[in-house]
């Protein structure tokens, strides 16, 4: 990477990290803390308060992506982070569940993922873009692992109100990073024409990636409806689950760095991509088998989680990189807006459907459906071709 590419990757990863840390810190304790609010006795409304973030985020990813094509990435990022901070502070001041729901919805309205990933694509060459996207993915994964450790500790001291205030402060810190650390936008995104939204929607290669990111995040979120309970059945207290998650996440980063980047450089990106989908299919089968036992092995659960994070991190790094390379330069924000919309809707669908499946059919039913979705994705993705790289010198 050049100095500019390193600066762009680190600064934009920091924006994702600050934003996602705020979100992840809230999630592990949200349901328990929200139940203490007036109106918190209704599990359906608590679920709405959790999920409405993903819904408003999904609805606004495309408009924010298109706006970044027309008015610039940085302006849209700053506007989105301000919206996210506003929602966080509203949730922090919420006196009842209605205001908490409103704050979460406004948080989701700060849908900047498409603008951030488009900016990263603008500032990096094809030859190093997967590595840059992987840095963003690694920052998100690391924040998830850190939040599992910090969330219960912080919640016991500052409560949900304090966690939301901290989330808003982290978003404001992200604005500082946008203004003073993120490199200037390439001139071409000021003078080149915009458009091509219909072409983005009709592109077969982008359609495959959009289906993939929906399935990936629906399966990922639905897993957490069942996996924590399986860890408890294996004898691990819920306050110690991070002892399984953190080593699995960190070790998977090492595997990704030693496999994805060297193999992509040698022209094996398609094989790695399809292999990662196949690995996640096997992971769902592994969880299915473990869910049939009354006392699953903690060692086996840890191994399957490690394999999950290996496949997930490879796909999380390579999919947005592929989308940014396939999309036309003048409609890259729009393409990544569609991509991130499907990602957000995958979160929403995974949470809603995962809870329903576990309630109706138990964990085995959940992992059966998840495995079926992974198989469908593998079949659709089989026709993919890795795009030719440009700018590798």
C-alpha positions in Angstrom: 0.0 0.0 0.0 1.0 3.6 -0.6 1.1 6.1 2.3 -2.3 7.5 1.1 -3.8 4.0 0.9 -2.6 3.2 4.4 -4.0 6.5 5.7 -7.3 6.0 4.0 -7.6 2.4 5.3 -6.7 3.2 8.9 -8.9 6.4 9.1 -12.0 4.8 7.5 -11.5 1.7 9.6 -11.4 3.9 12.7 -14.8 5.4 11.7 -16.4 2.0 11.4 -14.7 0.9 14.6 -15.9 3.9 16.6 -19.5 3.6 15.3 -19.7 -0.2 15.7 -18.1 -0.2 19.1 -21.0 2.0 20.3 -23.5 -0.3 18.7 -22.0 -3.5 20.0 -21.6 -2.2 23.6 -25.3 -1.8 23.8 -26.5 -5.1 22.3 -25.3 -7.7 24.9 -27.2 -5.9 27.7 -30.0 -4.2 25.7 -32.8 -6.7 26.4 -32.2 -6.9 30.1 -31.8 -3.1 30.6 -34.7 -2.1 28.3 -37.0 -4.2 30.4 -36.5 -1.8 33.3 -38.1 1.1 31.3 -41.8 2.0 31.5 -43.4 -0.2 28.8 -40.5 -2.6 29.0 -42.6 -5.5 30.0 -43.5 -6.2 26.4 -40.9 -8.5 24.7 -42.2 -7.6 21.3 -41.6 -3.9 21.8 -38.1 -4.6 23.2 -37.5 -6.6 20.0 -38.8 -3.7 18.0 -36.4 -1.3 19.8 -33.5 -3.6 19.0 -34.4 -4.3 15.3 -35.7 -0.9 14.2 -32.1 0.3 13.9 -31.5 -2.2 11.1 -34.8 -1.4 9.4 -34.1 2.4 9.2 -30.5 1.7 8.2 -31.6 -0.6 5.4 -34.2 1.9 4.0 -31.6 4.7 3.9 -28.4 3.0 2.6 -29.3 3.5 -1.0 -30.3 7.3 -0.7 -27.1 7.9 1.3 -25.0 6.0 -1.3 -26.5 7.9 -4.2 -26.0 11.2 -2.3 -22.3 10.4 -1.8 -22.0 10.0 -5.6 -23.5 13.5 -6.1 -22.4 15.6 -3.1 -19.2 13.9 -2.0 -18.4 11.1 0.5 -17.1 13.2 3.3 -20.2 15.4 3.5 -22.5 12.4 3.6 -20.3 10.7 6.3 -20.4 13.8 8.5 -24.2 14.1 8.1 -24.7 10.5 8.9 -22.5 10.5 12.0 -24.4 13.6 13.2 -27.7 11.7 12.8 -26.3 8.7 14.5 -25.0 10.8 17.4 -28.4 12.6 17.7 -30.2 9.2 17.9 -27.8 8.0 20.5 -28.3 11.1 22.7 -32.1 10.8 22.3 -31.9 7.1 23.4 -29.6 8.2 26.3 -32.2 10.7 27.6 -35.2 8.3 26.9 -37.6 8.1 29.8 -39.6 5.2 28.4 -39.5 2.6 25.7 -41.2 4.8 23.1 -38.4 7.3 23.2 -35.8 4.5 23.2 -37.4 3.2 20.0 -37.3 6.7 18.5 -33.6 7.1 19.4 -32.7 3.7 17.8 -34.6 4.6 14.6 -32.7 7.9 14.3 -29.4 6.1 15.0 -30.2 3.8 12.0 -30.9 6.8 9.8 -27.2 7.6 9.9 -26.6 5.1 7.2 -23.0 5.8 6.2 -21.7 2.3 5.4 -22.0 2.8 1.6 -20.3 6.2 1.7 -17.4 4.9 3.8 -16.8 1.8 1.7 -17.1 3.8 -1.5 -14.6 6.3 -0.2 -12.2 3.5 0.7 -12.6 2.1 -2.9 -12.0 5.6 -4.3 -8.7 5.9 -2.4 -7.2 2.4 -3.1 -6.1 0.5 -6.1 -7.8 -2.8 -7.1 -4.6 -4.7 -6.2 -4.8 -3.8 -2.5 -8.5 -3.1 -2.0 -9.3 -6.5 -0.5 -6.6 -5.9 2.1 -8.1 -2.4 2.8 -11.6 -3.9 3.2 -10.2 -6.6 5.4 -8.8 -3.9 7.7 -12.3 -2.5 8.1 -13.7 -6.0 8.6 -11.1 -6.7 11.2 -11.8 -3.5 13.1 -15.5 -4.4 13.2 -14.7 -8.0 14.4 -12.3 -6.7 17.0 -14.9 -4.2 18.3 -17.4 -7.0 18.6 -15.0 -9.0 20.7 -14.0 -6.0 22.9 -17.7 -5.2 23.4 -18.4 -8.7 24.8 -15.8 -8.0 27.5 -16.6 -4.3 28.3 -20.4 -4.2 27.9 -21.4 -5.9 31.1 -18.7 -4.0 33.1 -19.8 -0.6 31.7 -23.5 -1.4 32.0 -23.1 -2.1 35.7 -21.5 1.3 36.3 -23.2 3.7 33.9 -26.4 1.8 32.8 -28.0 1.8 29.4 -28.4 5.6 29.5 -24.6 6.0 29.9 -23.9 3.4 27.2 -26.0 5.4 24.7 -24.2 8.7 25.7 -20.9 7.0 25.1 -22.1 5.8 21.7 -23.0 9.3 20.8 -19.6 10.6 21.9 -17.9 7.9 19.8 -19.8 9.1 16.8 -18.7 12.7 17.3 -15.1 11.3 17.5 -15.7 9.7 14.1 -16.6 13.2 12.7 -13.2 14.5 13.9 -11.6 11.6 12.1 -13.5 12.4 8.9 -12.5 16.0 8.9 -8.8 15.8 10.0 -7.6 12.2 9.2 -9.4 10.9 6.2 -7.6 11.9 3.0 -9.1 14.4 0.5 -11.6 12.9 -2.0 -10.2 12.1 -5.4 -11.0 14.9 -7.9 -12.8 12.6 -10.3 -15.7 12.3 -7.8 -16.3 16.0 -8.2 -16.2 16.2 -12.0 -17.3 12.8 -13.3 -21.0 12.2 -14.2 -23.3 10.3 -11.9 -26.1 7.8 -12.6 -26.5 4.2 -13.6 -28.7 3.1 -10.8 -30.8 0.8 -13.0 -27.6 -0.7 -14.4 -26.5 -1.4 -10.8 -29.7 -3.2 -10.1 -29.5 -5.4 -13.2 -25.8 -6.4 -13.0 -25.8 -10.2 -12.5 -22.4 -10.1 -10.7 -23.7 -7.5 -8.2 -26.9 -9.4 -7.8 -25.0 -12.5 -6.7 -23.0 -10.4 -4.2 -26.2 -8.7 -2.9 -27.9 -12.1 -2.3 -24.7 -13.3 -0.6 -24.4 -10.4 1.8 -28.1 -10.8 2.8 -27.7 -14.5 3.5 -24.4 -14.0 5.3 -25.7 -11.5 7.8 -29.1 -13.2 8.2 -27.3 -16.4 9.1 -24.8 -14.6 11.2 -27.3 -12.8 13.3 -29.7 -15.7 13.6 -26.9 -17.8 15.1 -26.7 -15.7 18.2 -30.2 -16.6 19.1 -29.1 -20.1 19.7 -25.3 -20.2 20.2 -25.2 -18.5 23.7 -27.7 -21.0 25.0 -25.6 -23.8 23.7 -22.5 -22.4 25.4 -24.5 -22.3 28.7 -25.6 -26.0 28.1 -21.9 -26.8 27.6 -21.2 -25.5 31.1 -19.9 -22.0 30.4 -21.4 -19.2 32.4 -22.8 -16.4 30.2 -20.5 -13.8 31.8 -17.5 -15.9 30.5 -18.7 -16.4 26.9 -16.1 -13.9 25.7 -13.4 -16.5 26.6 -14.6 -18.5 23.6 -15.5 -15.6 21.3 -12.3 -13.5 21.7 -9.7 -16.3 20.9 -11.9 -17.5 18.0 -12.1 -14.0 16.5 -8.4 -13.2 16.9 -7.2 -16.6 15.6 -9.5 -16.2 12.6 -7.8 -12.9 11.7 -4.5 -14.7 11.5 -5.9 -17.4 9.2 -7.5 -14.8 7.0 -4.2 -12.9 6.7 -2.2 -16.0 5.8 -4.7 -17.4 3.3 -6.9 -14.7 1.6 -4.3 -12.2 0.6 -1.6 -14.6 -0.7 -4.2 -16.7 -2.6 -5.9 -13.6 -4.1 -2.5 -12.3 -5.3 -2.0 -15.7 -7.1 -5.3 -15.5 -8.8 -7.3 -17.9 -6.6 -9.9 -15.4 -5.2 -12.8 -17.3 -6.7 -11.7 -20.6 -5.1 -11.2 -18.9 -1.7 -14.6 -17.2 -2.0 -16.5 -20.3 -2.8 -14.5 -22.3 -0.2 -15.5 -19.8 2.5 -19.2 -20.2 1.6 -18.7 -24.0 1.7 -17.0 -23.7 5.0 -19.9 -21.8 6.5 -22.3 -24.5 5.2 -20.3 -27.1 7.1 -20.3 -24.8 10.1 -24.1 -24.8 10.1 -24.1 -28.6 9.8 -21.7 -28.7 12.8 -23.9 -26.5 14.9 -26.9 -28.6 13.9 -25.2 -31.8 15.1 -24.2 -30.1 18.4 -27.7 -28.7 18.9 -29.1 -32.3 19.0 -27.2 -33.1 22.2 -28.3 -32.1 25.7 -24.7 -31.2 26.8 -22.7 -30.1 23.7 -18.9 -30.2 23.9 -17.4 -26.8 24.8 -14.3 -27.7 22.8 -16.3 -28.6 19.7 -18.4 -25.4 20.0 -15.2 -23.3 20.2 -13.8 -25.1 17.2 -17.0 -24.6 15.1 -17.1 -20.9 16.1 -13.4 -20.5 15.1 -14.3 -22.0 11.7 -17.3 -19.7 11.4 -15.2 -16.6 12.0 -12.6 -17.9 9.5 -15.2 -18.1 6.7 -17.1 -15.0 7.8 -14.0 -12.8 7.9 -12.9 -13.9 4.4 -16.3 -13.1 3.0 -16.7 -9.9 4.9 -13.4 -8.7 3.4 -13.8 -9.9 -0.1 -17.5 -9.2 -0.9 -17.4 -5.3 -0.6 -14.0 -5.3 -2.4 -15.6 -7.3 -5.3 -18.7 -5.0 -5.3 -16.6 -1.9 -5.5 -14.5 -3.3 -8.4 -17.5 -4.5 -10.4 -19.5 -1.3 -10.0 -18.9 1.6 -12.4 -16.9 4.4 -10.9 -19.6 7.0 -11.4 -22.2 4.9 -9.5 -20.0 3.2 -7.0 -21.9 4.8 -4.1 -25.2 3.6 -5.4 -23.9 0.1 -5.9 -22.5 -0.1 -2.4 -25.8 1.5 -1.1 -27.7 -1.4 -2.5 -25.1 -3.8 -1.1 -25.3 -2.3 2.4 -29.1 -2.2 2.2 -29.2 -6.0 1.7 -26.7 -6.3 4.5 -28.9 -4.3 6.9 -32.1 -6.2 5.8 -30.2 -9.4 6.4 -29.5 -8.4 10.0 -33.2 -7.5 10.4 -34.4 -10.7 8.8 -31.9 -12.9 10.7 -33.0 -11.5 14.1 -36.7 -11.8 13.4 -36.6 -15.2 11.7 -34.0 -16.6 14.0 -36.1 -16.0 17.1 -39.2 -17.4 15.4 -37.4 -20.5 14.2 -35.9 -21.3 17.6 -39.3 -20.8 19.3 -41.1 -23.1 16.8 -38.5 -25.7 15.9 -35.6 -25.3 18.4 -32.0 -24.7 17.6 -31.9 -27.8 15.1 -34.6 -26.1 13.0 -32.7 -22.8 13.0 -29.4 -24.5 11.8 -31.3 -26.6 9.2 -32.7 -23.4 7.6 -29.3 -21.6 7.9 -27.6 -24.5 6.2 -30.2 -24.5 3.4 -29.6 -20.8 2.8 -25.8 -21.3 2.7 -26.3 -24.1 0.1 -28.6 -21.8 -2.1 -25.9 -19.1 -1.9 -23.2 -21.5 -2.9 -25.2 -22.6 -6.0 -25.9 -19.0 -7.0 -22.3 -17.9 -6.4 -20.8 -20.8 -8.4 -20.9 -18.8 -11.7 -18.9 -15.9 -10.3 -15.7 -14.7 -11.9 -13.2 -12.6 -10.1 -12.9 -9.2 -11.9 -9.6 -8.3 -13.5 -7.4 -6.0 -11.3 -6.3 -2.6 -12.4 -3.8 -0.3 -10.9 -1.6 -2.9 -9.4 1.6 -1.1 -10.2 
